[in-house]
Amino acid sequence: MVFYFLMHYIYVIVYWALAFIGVFLIYGVLSPYLVILIRDYGFNHSVLGILLALCEAMAIASPFIMSFFADRSRRYRPVILISLVLSLFCGIILFFSKKLLICAIVLPVLAFSYRAIQPLLDAISTIKFGKKGNYGKYRAIGSLSFFLVVIFLQLTPFFTPNTAPNIAFWVTISSFLSIILIMAVPASYFINDDNKPAASPPSLSAEPGLVSKPNYVVQRHSAIYNLWSPLFITGFLIIFFNRLAMSPINNFLSLYVVEQLKWDGVGFMWALSSGSEIAFIFLSKRLLQRFNALPLMAFATSVVILRYIIILLFPSRGGIIVSQLTHSVCFGIFHPAAVSFITSCVPPARRALGMSLYLSLGTGLPTLIGNLTGGFIVDYLGYRSLFIIFAVFAVFGLLIYFMTRKHTQRLLLENGD
């Protein structure tokens, strides 16, 4: 009997690890190199920003559309596989086609397909893990797979990802491998079989018996927060301005490194950031048990400001290396805290919708705004102005937190925290 339970526990770990690895393989290719892929077609920064914004618009729509089918059928794997198969075909088309019109059509479709899979996996995993589950542990495995992919692409001697066809080749390969890994996980892992009304939504750090302490600093996540309540809106605005401030880091920093610093180190740069976040994501459950999700989100937002200060004061390879290491907080702490906050607001039956709100409106929309305006700012004002302007948005997010701190404290106490 003990052996049976031990083997079952090992299988659970292995299968969820495969799921997170499979989802983040394609992110390891497209997150660093999508902007390089588009730039290789010869577009200027303004047109590049417009294309990136169009891709982001499709990426905003896709989680809502795909989550509708996933929530309705309560089966997430078919929807994830459809997204991956679509990414596979897009990669093949981009590899063989050199016509700009076809590529301009395929790129938004590619964004639509691959950007749906993470919110779907986040949704079903937080449902399956339940109150005591450690989402951060498995999300760290996803970050590790992302890290290994970007290191591999930085060092690979063949199909070096510095041209559009080569990047498309790796999009195809990563999509194919992801399909195999997701297929290897039993279908039952992707079925939402929680048909009970959610008296207490799953979260990263909920612990029974710890909800009675009325301490603002230590938020317990067993309280039910209604969607679009004042508390939710406050947290969502912090998420929005944090992600808006981060949009140049995610989309234009690769070009800054190549064009301004004359450094062919895009993969190394992204490996630093993704590698630094792993430990904090893995330990996120303990951090969330010790601190409230909102203060953690505010702390991460303050480090975004520090990140821009480093880039502006030290416009060199050394400055970029140090700034990328701050990603450990800017994302490694911020993302688990944001997921915990969202899951405490959304019941399991609507979890895919909740993750879609976070990754589409909370992350995708500010990224769209950043892409659309960032290209014009670089063309007319330069990279330095781009970084200064978007650092201000992080200041806005921090101000929202401090201005609403007393009000959120009262709301938390009303919810029994």
N, C-alpha and C positions, 0 to 999 in steps of 0.2 A: 504494500500500500504506500509506504514512504517512497519507494522507488518510483511508483507511478506518479505521485504528486511532484516529485523532483523532476522527472522527465517532462511532465506537463508544463512546469514552470520554465524549464529550459526552452521548450518549444515556443512558449509565449514570447520569451525574450528574443529568440532568433527570428520568429515571424514578424514581429513588430520592427525589429532592426532592418529586416529585408524591405519592409514597406517604406520606411523612412529613407533608406539608402536609394531605393528605386525612384522615389519622388524627387530627390535632390540631385540626382545625376544630371538631368537636363538643366537645372538651375546653375550648376557649376560651369556649364558651357555658355549659357545665354546671359547670365547676370554680368560677367566681365566683358563679354565679347559681342553682345548685340550691337552696341554703339559702334564698335570697330567694323562689324559686318556692314552696317548701313553706310558708314563713312567710306568704305572701300569702293562704293559705287560712284564716288566723286561728288557727292552733294556738299554744299557749304553748310556752315553751322546752323543757319536759319532753317533751311529745308530739312536738315537732319533733325532739328528740334521738333519740327512739324510732324515728321514721320514717327519719331519716338512718341510724340503726344498721341498720334493716331493709334499706334500700337498699345499705348497705355489705356486709351478709351476702350479698345476691344478687351483689354485685360480687366478693366473695371466691369464690363458687361458679363464676361464669361462666368465668374463665380456665381453671380445671381442666377443666370440661366441654368448652369449645370447643377447648382445646389437645389434648384426647384425640382428637378427630376430625381436627384438623390434623396431629398427629404420626402418626396411624394412616394417613391418606391421603397424607401428605407434601405436600399441596396446601393452602396457607394462604389464598389469595385467596377461594375460595368461603365459607370460614368467616368471614372478615372482612366480606364483603359481606352475609352473612346477618345478622350483628350490626348492620350499618349500616341495613339495610332494617327490622329490628325497631325500631331507634331512630327511624326515619322515621315508622313507624306510631304509635309511642308519642307522638311530638311532635304528630301530627295529632289524636289522641284528646284530649290535654291541651289543645290549642287550642280545640276545640269543646265539650268537656265541662266542666260546672261542678259536677258531683256529687262530693262529697268521697270517697265510697266508691270510685267508679271511679278517681279520681285516686290514692287510696291504694293501689290495686291496680296501676295503670299505672306509678307511680314506681319501685317495685322492679324491674319488668320493664325499664324504661328503664336503670336502673343495671346490670342483668344484661347488657344488650346492648352498651352503649357501652364498659364497662370491660374487655371482652375484647379489644378491637382493639389496644391498645398492647402488651400482652405478646406477642400474635401477631406484630406487626410487629417488635418487638425480637428475637423468637426467629429469624425467618427472615432478618432483616438481619444479625445477628451470624454466622449460618451462611454467608450469601452473601459477606460481607466477608472472612471468614477471618482468619488470624493478623495480616496486615499492614493490614487494613481499619481505616478511621477512622470508627467508629460515631458519635463525638462530633460530627463535621462535619455529618452528616445529622440527628442529633438536634437540633442547634442550629437547623436549618431548621424542624423541627417546633416548637421554642420560638418562633421568629420568627413562624410562622403563628398560634400561640396569642396572641402579643403583638399582632399586627395585628387579630385578632378582638376582643380585649377593648378595644383602643383604638377600633375601629369602633363597638362596642356602647356605649361610654361617650359617644361624640360623635354617634351617629345621631339625627336629628330625628324619625324615624318608628319605630313599634313599640319605643319606649324600654323596655329590659328591667327595668322596675320593677313589673310585674304578672305573674301566672302565665300568662295567655294570650299576652302579648308574648314572654315567655321561651320558651314552647312553640313560638311561631312561628319563633324563631331556631334552636331545636333541629331543627325540620323542615327549614329551609333549609340548615343546616350538614350535616345527614345526607344530604340530596339532593346537595349539592356534593361531599361526600366519596365518595359512590357513583360519581359521574362521574369523579373523579380516580383512584380505585382501578381503575376499568374501563379508564382510559387507559393504565395500566401493563401491559406484556406479562405474560401469565400465568406465563411462565418465571421471572420475578423472584420469584414466590411459591411455587416448587416446591423442596422439599428434595431435591436430587439428590446429596447427599453420602452415598453408600452405603458409604464406606470406614470401617473402625473408626477411632475418633478417638484417634490416638497423642498428639495435643496439641490440646486444645480451643481453638476460636477465642477471641480476646479482643481488647480494644481496643488493646492496646499490645505484643503479643508481637513480638519481633524475634529472628530466628535468630542464634545466635552470642553471645547476651548472657546465657545462662542459667547459665553456669559460675561467675559471680562470687558467692561466698558472703556476700553483704552483706544484712543484715536490712532495712536502710532501703530498699534498691532491690529490690523484689520483681518478678521477671520472671514472666510469666504463661504460660509454656509447660509448667509442671509440672502433673500431673494430681492433682486433689484429689477424693477420693471424697465422694459426697453423704452428709451427716450424719456426717462425720468431726469430731474435736474442733476442727480449724481452721475447718471450715464452720460448726459450731454457734456458735463464738465470733463470727465475722463476722455470722451471722444474728441473734444476740442484739443486737449493736450496731445492726443495721438496724432490728430490732423496736423497741427503746427510742427510737431517733432518730425513727422515724415516729410512735410513740405521743406523744412530746413535741411533734411538729409538728401533731398532729391539730386542736387548737384554732385554730392559725394557718390551716389549710386550710378549716375549716368554720364557726368562730364569729367569726373576725375581721371578716368582712363585716358580720355583725349588730352587732358592737361599734362599727364605724365608723358605721353608720346610727343605732343606738339611743343610744349613749353620746356619740359625738362630733358627732352630728347633721350628718353629712357625706355628701352624695350622691356619693361618690367611689369606689364599689366597683370599677368598671371601671378607673379610673385607678390605684387601689391595686394591682390584679392586673397591670396593664400594667407598673408599676414592677418588681414581682418577676420577672415572666416576661422582661422586657427585660434586667434585670440578669444573668440566668443565661446568656444566649446566648453571651457571650464565653468564659466559663469552660467551658461544655460544648464549644464549638468547639475549645478548647485542651486538652481533657481528655486526649488521647492523650499530649501532651508531659508533662503532670503525672503521668500514670500511668507513664511511662517513667522519670521522675525519682524518684517516691516509690512506696511500697507502697500498694495499695488500702486496706488496713486503717488505716494512719495518716491517709490522706486522709479516710476515713469518720469517724475519731475527731476530726480537726480540724473537720470540718463540724458534728459534734455539739456541740463546744465553742462554736461560733458560734451554735447554737440557744439556748444559755444566754444568750449576749450579747444575742440578739434579744429575749428576754423581759425582760431587765434594761432595755433601751431602752424597751420598751412600758410597763413598770411605773414607771420614773422619769420618763418624759415622755409622759403620757397626753393627747397632742394630735395634731393633724394632722402637725406636724413630726416628732414621735416615730414616728408610723406610717410616714411617708415614709422615714426613716432605717432603721427596722426592716425595711421591705420590700426595701431595697437589700441587706441581708444575705442575702437569698434567693440571691444570686449564689453564695454559698458553701454555705448550708444545703441547697440543691438542685443548683445548677450544678456543684458539685464532688462532692457526695455521690452523686447518681444515677449518673453515669458510673462512679464508683469501685465502687458497689454492683453495677452491671451487669457490670463487668469481673470482680469477685470471683465472681459467680454463674456467669458463662460459663466461668470457669476450673475450676468444680466439676462442670459438667454437660456431657456429650458432645452433639454435634449431634443425634443421634437422639432425645434427650429435652430439647432446648433449650426448646421451648414449655412443658414441665412446669417447667423451672428458672425461666423468667421468671414463670410462674404462681405458683410458690412465693414469689418475691420480691415480686410485686405483690399477691398475695392474702394469704398468711400474714405476709409481712414488712411489707406496707404496709396491706392491706385490714383485717386483723384488728385491729391497733392503732388504725386509724381507727374501726372499729366500736366498740371499747371507749371511745375518746374521744368519739364521738357519743352513745353510750348514757349515759355518765356526765356528759358536759359540759353537757347541757341541765339536768339536776338541779342541778349545781353552780352554774350561772348563776342559776337560779331561787331557790336557797336561800342562796348565798354571794356571788354576784356575779362579774363578769368578772375582777376583780383576783385573787380566790382561784383562779379557773380557771387563769390564767396561771402563778401561783406553783406550784400542784400539778403541772402538766404540765412545768414546767421541771425539776422533780426527776427526771423520767424521763430527761431528757437527761444529768443527772449520773450516773444508773445506767449508761447506755450508756458514758459516759466511764470510769467505774470498772472496768467489765468489760474494756475495752481495756487499761488500765494493770495490772490484776491478772493478766491472762493474757499480758502482753507477752513475758515470758521463755519461756513455754511455746510461744507461736506462733512465736517465733524458732527454737526447736528444731525445730518441725514444718517450717518453711520450709527449714531446712538439710537435714533428712532428705529433702525433695523435690528437693534439688539447687539451691535458690535462694541 
